[in-house]
């Protein structure tokens, strides 16, 4: 013990605080600190009221240190319950510089004397400076220790040994001794090798997944886990293709692979495609197979949450389909004013509006004229943009010629960097000019009225039919969304004719949306007021 003096008077009431970080080397650390605190109090006639102990708790954070939290809570009482707090060293208090300085300053402001038994702190004006340096050294020690541990684990990983943790299903840990530690004990590490009992099942699972099998089918075949949900993690684990990971370090071929590269890439591509579908509300697998016509299209007019379909089989005496705000379903009835909307009424009102108002030859031909008027204005703007880009391109070409002359006269170093920048600028302008010229070529929509009538007749027939999936696919071609409230709906759509009927793709650079207001009250009463 380094502390040979005591800043507290005899008979002072004190607390002790002891902490260790856990591990075999610190098995009795807390008890040893407590013994040292008791000895110090006996030596200087201090009254030790309580010792707060945090075993196996790191000093880099105060989170999870229950005894430390209890001590701080009690220390905030008025009047002050004790005169001082004794620790074996300031590193026991905290190894984080900000935490250490904040909590020590708070306690001292409240009148507590903090005593470290092992830190050699001088008296006088230099004491705060030396203490701050000690706090910095304690934090630096933790960072250096972390760096050294990571370096050791990375070195083991490069040799093909596991950095820690249990092996994934299909592998087993094979112990190996690679030398001795400084204390003379053997240094035992693990190498992950295929588990004869489960490796074949893992290979089988990956082949099935590459062929499109579901988690349920794979689980039924292999029973590698207790639950089918565990397979999602398995099919992301690069260990199965022979990669050993240690933090951000990946070592290819460090262990024997259970999956070949082709199978891995096939499963990865399937996973990315599935994730992309999940991000697109219209392509979500549940909505694509939903028995409700407007799944993926209907949104709440109040909070913009997706409407979910449901069926009430009890309260109305017969099955009653409805749409409900997804937010209301997740967060509770009071989260949104939109209640349940009659599914039959909404579906039929939307179909009526589309068939009677949108998919009519007269309306579509009028819409073609409107699009052409917009394209004409757009082409005039495009002509001006083309002229401007050509002028910029001419200026850049002239600048490049001057820089080439400069390079020939004085060497490439004189103009090399500027020349590369100008050439990159020229390339961007050429790309932009080509795009504008392609836009300018598309002057007008051209449609055959008779073809339009035939296509619209077929589309209306599909919507009037009984094939739910065909109707949903057709609506999603041009309906952007249906904004639904309790008494009304707003149908938002774009140009309805497919690209095969017109000479250019619509909407080409033309993202206009059209709307139809639908009165659900009138629709429920038998009308179709829109």
N, C-alpha and C positions, 0 to 999 in steps of 0.2 A: 504494500500500500504506500503510495507516494504522499498522500495528504498527511501533513504533520501538524496542521493547525485547524482551528474551527472558527468560522465567522459568527456562529450562533452562541449565545450565552448558555451556561449550564442550566438544565431544566427545561430547555426549549422543546416544544412539541414538534415532531417532524414526521414526514412520510418517506418511504423509500420506493424507488421504481426500478424493476429489473426486467430485462428483455434479452432473448437470444433469437437467432435466426433459424434454429432447428438444425438437424443433421447429427450424424453420429459423433462428430468431433465436439459438439456443444451439448452433449447429453446432460451434463450437470451444471451448465453455465448459469442458469437462473439461481439454482441453489447456492452456487459459489458466490454470486453477487449478493444474494440475501445475507449470507454469512458475513461477508465483508461489511455490509451496511450495519448489521447487528454489532460487530466488533467496534466499528467506529463510534456508534452511539454509546456503547458502554464506556469507551475510552474517554469521551468528552461529556459524559453525564447528560446525554440527550434522551428524550422520551420518544421512542419509536411507536407511533400509533398504528401504523399499518404499512405493509409492503405490497404494492401493486405489481402483479407479475403477468407478463405476456410471453408465453413460451411459443417457440417456432413461429415468430412473427418478424418479417423483414423490417428494416429501418428505413427503407427508401420511401415509405408512405405511412401515414397514420391510419389509413383505412383498414378496418378489420382488427385493430388493436383495442380490444374491448376494455382491458384494464386501464390503458392510457386514457381512453375516452372517459371512463368513470372518474379517474383522478382529476382530469380537467373540469368535469362537471362539478365535482365537489369543491374544487379550488375556487369556483366562481361564487361560492356562497358568502354571505355577509352575516356576521363578522367572519373574518378569516379563520378557518378551523385549525390550521397549523402554522408554524412559523417558517418552515423550510422543507425542501424536498432534496433527498440525497440519491445520487445515482453513482454507479461504479465509474462510468465515463460518459462524456457528452454524446458519444456515438450510440449509447443505449437509449438516449432521449430521442434521437433521430439522425439518420444519415442523409437527409435531404436538407440542403442549405436553407431554403426558404422556410420549410416547416420548423427546423430547429430555431432559427432566429425569431420567427413569428411567435411560437408558443413560449419560448423563454422570455421574450420581451413582454408578452401578455402577463405571464406569471409574476415577473419582477415589478411590472406596473401595479399589480395588486398587492405588492408588499412581501412576496415570498423570496426567501434566500435559497438559491440553487447551489448545491454543493456537489462537485465531482471529486471522487476519491483518487482517481488515477491521472487526471490531466494536470499538468504543472502550469498553473495560471499565476502570473505575477500580480501583485497589487498595484494600485495607482492608476494613472491615466491610460497606460498601455494595455490594461487587462481586456477591454472590449475588443481591441485590435487582435490580440493573441487568440482570444476566444473565437473571433470570426475566422481566423486562419485555421483553427482546429476544426471548426464546422466545415470549412471548405475541404480540408484534408480528409475528413470522414466521408464526405460525399465523393471525393475523388477516389478514395479507396474502394467504394462500392462500384464505381464505374470501371476502375481498373480490374477489379475482380470479375465483373461481368464480361469485360473484354477478354480476359484471360480464359475464362470458362468457355466462352464462345469459340475462341481460337483452338482450345483443346478439343472441343466437340467437332469442329470443322476438320481438324486433323484426323480424328478418328473416322469421320465420314469418308474422307478421301481414301482411307485405307480399306473401305468397305465395311466398317463396323457401324452399328446403329448408334445414333447419338443419344438415344433414350426412348422410353415409352414402350408399350407392348407392340408386337408386330401385327400387321393387318391379317385378317382371315386368309388362310392359304399359305402363310409363312409361320415358322417357329423360330424362337431365339436359341441360337447355339452358342454356348459360353466358350470363351477362349481367354487364356492368360497371356498378356503381352508384355510382361515385365513386373517390376515391383515399384511401389510408391516410395516416397521419401522415408516413411516410417517403417519400411520393410515389408508391409503387407502386399499380397499379390494384387496386381492391377487386372481385374477381370472385366471384360467387355463382351458384347454380344454381336453376333453376325446373323442376319436374317436369311434363312434358307427355306426352300419349299417344304411345306408340311405334307408328308405322304398321305395323311388322312384326309386332307381337304384341298390339296392343290388341283386334283383332277376336277373337283366340283367347281372351283373357281374358273378354270379354263372353260368348262362347259357353260357356265353362266355368261361369260364374255362372248362366246360364240352365239349363244341364244340371243343376247342383247343386240349383237351386230346384225342378226337376222330379223330384228324387229319384235322380239318377244317382250311381253310386259313384265313388270316386277312380280306380279302374281304368278305368272307362268314359270318364271325363273325360280321363285321361292318354292313353288310346288314341286319342281324338278330337283332342286339342289339342297334346300333347307340349310343354307349356310348361316343364316341369322334367325333370330326369333321372330322378327317382324319384316315384312316386305319393304317397309319404309327405309330400312338400312341400306338397301341396294343402291339408292341414289348416291350416297357417299362413296360406296365401293367403286362405282363406275366413273368417279372423278379422281380416284387415287392413282397418282403416277407411279407409285411403288410397283404396281403390277406390270409395268413395262420396263422395270429394272432401274428406276430412278430413285436414288436415296436423297432425301431432303434434310437439310440442317439450316433452319432459318430461311434466308433467301438464297442459300447455296443449293444447287441441284447438281448431282453427280450422275451422269449417264452410265449405265452398265455396271454400277457398283454392286448390284445383287442380281441374282438370276431372275429373268423376266418370266412371268406366267402368261403374258399376252404379247402377241407380235404387233409390230407397228401398224400393219394394215387393219387389224381388228380394232386397235386403239383409235385410229383415225376415223373409222366408220362409226364407232360409238360416239366419239366426240362430235362429229358432224351431225348425228341424230340429235344429240343433246342441244347443240346450238340452234338447230332448226326448231326444236320444241320450245326453247326459251324465246325465240323470236315470235312464235305463234302466241305464247302467253302474254307478251308485251303488247300485242295487237288485240284489242278487245273483240274485234270482229272475228279473228281467227282462233280465239281461245277454244280448245277442244270441247269444253263443256257447252259453249254457246253454239258450236257447229252442230252438235247433236241434240240441242235443246228442243223440247216439244213446243216451244213458244215462238211464234212467228217473228216477233220483234227483238228477240235476244241479240244483243250486240248492237242494236240500233236505238232502242229506247233509253233515254236519259231523263233524269228528274229536272223539271223546269226550274225548280227552286235552288238546288244545290249542285246540279250537274253530275250527280252520281249515277252510275249505270243502274237501270231498272232490272230487277230480277223477277223471273216468272215463278208462279206458285199456283197451287190448286187447293181450295177449301172444300173438303169432302164432308163437313159436319154441319156447320151453322146454317146452311141454306137448303138442306134436304137433298141436294144433288151436287155433283162436281161443279165448282165455280172457279174457272181460271182467272187469275188476276196478275197485275204487275205491281211491284212494290219497290220503292226507293231503296237502293242498296245500302246507303248510309243509315236509313231508318232501321233496316234489318240488322245492321252491325252494332249501332250505337244506342238503339232504343227508340221508343215510339215518339218521344218529345224532340228528337234531333232534327226532324224535318216535317213541315206541315203537309206534305203530299201523302195522302193515305193510299189505300189499296185501290187500284183502278181496274174496272171490269175488263178482263182480257178479251172477251168475245167482242165487246163494243169497240174497244180500241183497235183491235186487228181489222175488223170489218170497216171501220171508219177510214183507216189508213188505206186499205185496199180500194175502197170506193173513190177516195180522193185521187189516188194514182191512176185508176182506170178511167174515171170520168173527167179529170182535169189535166193530167200530165200526158198520158199515153193516147193522145188524139192527134190525127194528122194536122188539123188546123192549128193546134197549139204548137206542135213541133216545128212546122214550117214558119210560123211567126217567130219562134225562138231562133231558127236558123238566120232569119233576117236580122234579128237583134245581135247575134254573135258576129255576123258579117260586118255590121256597122261598127262594132267594137274593134274588130280586126282591122278595118280600114283606118281607124284612128291610130291603132297600134302600129300599122305599117308606116304611117307618116312619121311617127316618132322613131321608128326603126331606121328609116332613110336618113334622118338627121344624125342618129347615132353612128351609122355606117360612115357618113362623111367625116364626122369627128374622129373616129378611130383611124380612118385612112390618113388623115392629116397628122395625127400623132405618130403613126407608123412611118410616114415619110420623114418626119423630124428625127426619129430614132435611127432610121437607116442612114441619114446624113451624118448623125453623131458617130455612128459606127465607122463610116468611111473616114472621118477625121481622126478617130482613135487609131485606126489601122495605119494611116499615114504617119501618125506620131510614133507608133511602135516600130515601123520600118526605119524611121529616121533616127530614133534615140534608143531603141531596144524595147523588148516586151515589158520590162519592169516599169517603164514610164507610164504605161496605159493598161497593163494587164487586168487589174482589179476592176477598173471602170469599164473596160471592154466586156468582161464577163457579165457585169450588171446590166449593161445596155443590151447585150444579146438575150439575156433572160427576159428583159422588158419587151423586146421585139417578139419573142416567142409567145408571151402572154397576149400581146395585141393581135397577133395572127390568129390565135385560138378564138379570141373574142370576135374578130371580124368574120371568121367562118360561121360562128354561131348566129351572128346577126344576119348574114346573107342567107342562111338556111331559113331563118324566120321570115325574111322578106319574100322568099319564094312562095310562101303559103299565103296567098292573097285572099281566098274566099272558101267558105264551105260550099261544096257542091253535092246536092242530094237529088235522087230520082223520086218524085212524089209517089209513084206507084210502088217502088221498093219500100219507102217509108211506111205506106199503108200496110203492106204485107208483114213487115217486121213488127209494127205496132199491134196488128191483129194477133200475131203469134205470142207476143208478150202479154197481152190482155188475157189470152186463153190460158197461159201458164198461171197467171195470178188468180184466175177464176177456178182453176182446177183444184184437185185434192192433194197434190204432191207438195207437202210442207217444205221439204228441203229445196225443191226446185223454185218455189215461190221466194224463199229466203235468199237464195243465191241471186235471183233476178233483182230483188229489191236492193241488195247490197251493191249492185252495179252503179246505181245512181243516187240512192238515198243515203245522205250523209248521217242523219240522225233524226230521231223523233223526240222532241222535247215535250214531256208529259206532265200535266198537272191534274188535279182532281176533276176539273170540269172542261178542260180543253187540251189540245195538243197542237204542236207546230211541226209540220213536215218540212224538213230542209233537204233539198236535193240539187243535183247538178244536171248537165246536159244528158238526157236519158238514152239517146240513140247510140248503139255500139259503134266503135271505130270502123268496123267492116262495112258500114253503110255510107259513111262519108269519106271524102278524099283526104282528110287530115285528122289526126287524133284530137279529140275534144274531151276535156278541156286542154288545148295546147296554149300554154302561157296565159290561160284564161280560166281563172279560178272562181268565176261568178257562182253564187249560190242563190237558189230561188226558194221561196217559202209559201206554204199554204197553211192557213189557220183552220183548225178543225174544232167544231163545237161538239164535245162529247155528250152534253146533256141532250141536244137535239138528236144526235145519233142514237142514244139510248132509247129515246121515245119513238124511234122508227124512221126518223129523217136522216139526211146526210148533209146537213148544212155545213158548208166549208167557206 
